[in-house]
Amino acid sequence: MFVKGRSLQKSGMSDAVFNLVNFLIMLTVVIATFYPFVYMILLSLSSGNTYAKILLVPLGFSFKAYESIFTQVNYLDGLKISVARSIIGPVCTIVVIYMGAYALSRTELIFRKFFSRYVIFAMYFSAGILPVYLNISSLYLTGTFWVYILPNLVSVFGLILIRTFIQELPRSLEESAFIDGASDFQVAFRIVFPLCFPVLAAVTLFEFIHQWNSFGDTLLYNSSNSKLFTLQYILSNYLKNGTASSATDMMKLNEGGMNNFTLESVKMAMTVIVCIPIVIVYPFLQKYFIKGLLVGAIKE
C-alpha cells in the first residue's frame, strides 16, 4: 500500500508538471498569435514614432490616423468598390457554379465524366498572366468594374464541393418531386438548392474572402482609374511604397498635419479597417467554412 501510495503521488506530480508545461506552451502560442494583431491596433492609435517597439498601450493616444483615412485619402471610393465586388461577386459566382454543379451531379448527363475531368483539369492549369490579360482586354473589360466580377464567375474548387454535396443527397427526394410533376428547374432550385445551404455558405465565404482580399486585378486592369481602386490595392500601395496611394493623397496627409501621427500608424489603421469585415463575417460562417472543407472526396 505504501509503494502504491508513493507511485500515485509521483503520478500526480508528473501530471501537474505536464499540465504546467502544457499551459505555458499554449500561453506562448496564444501570445505569439494574437500579439501582432494587438500591436497593429495599438500602433494605429499611437501618435509617436513607435515602429519596431514593443507596445502594451498606445503611445500618444490619437485617432488622427483613422481621421486622415476617412477624410483625406480616397477611402470611401475604395470601400464602395470593395464592398460592391465582395457582395455582387459571390452571389453571381454561386448562381453560376451551382447550375454547373447540379448538371455534373446528374448521372444521366451525356459525357459526364469527360466534363468533370475537363473542369478539374482547368483548376490545375491556367493560360498565364499575358494571355489572360489579352483576353480581358479583347472583351473590353479593362477599366471597368465588371473586370472584378466576370472573370471570377467560375470557381472550380467551389463547383466540385457543391457537386460532391449534391451527389450525397438522397435521390428519393428528387424522384418524388419528378413523380409529382416538378420540372428540372423546380427540382434544382426548390428541392436541392435549400438542402445545399451548408456548402453554399462555405463557398460564399471562400468567394467573399477572395473578392475582399484581391488587389492584383486592380493592378493589372484598373491601375489608371483611381475611382476603381479597392481598399486592398490602396493598402498595398501604402505598405509596399511607403507612400499614400497617389501623390495627391500624400500632399493631403502632409497638409493635415503629420505631426499628429506617423505613416506607420496610417498603414496599421488601414490594415485594421481592411481586416474588420473578415473578423465580423467569419465567426458566423465558421462551422460552414469547416464543413465545406470536409465535404467528401471527389467522385466520378
Buried (B, 14 or more C-beta within 10 A) or exposed (E): EEEEEEEEEEEEEEEEEEEEEEEEEEEEEEEEEEBEEEBBBBBBBBBBEBEEEEBEEBBBEBBBBBBBBEEBBBBEBBBBBBBBBBEBBBBBBBEBBBBBBBBBBBEEBEEBEEBBEEBBEEEEEEEEEEEBBEEBBEEEBBBBBEBBBBBBEBBBEBBBBBBBBBBEBEEEEBEEBBEEEBEEEBBBBEBBBEBBEBBBBBBBBBBBBBBBBBBEBBBBBBBEEBEBBBBBBBBBBBEEEEEBBBEEBBEBBEEBEBEBBBBBBBBBBBBBBBBEBEEEBEEEBEEBBEBBEEBEEEEE
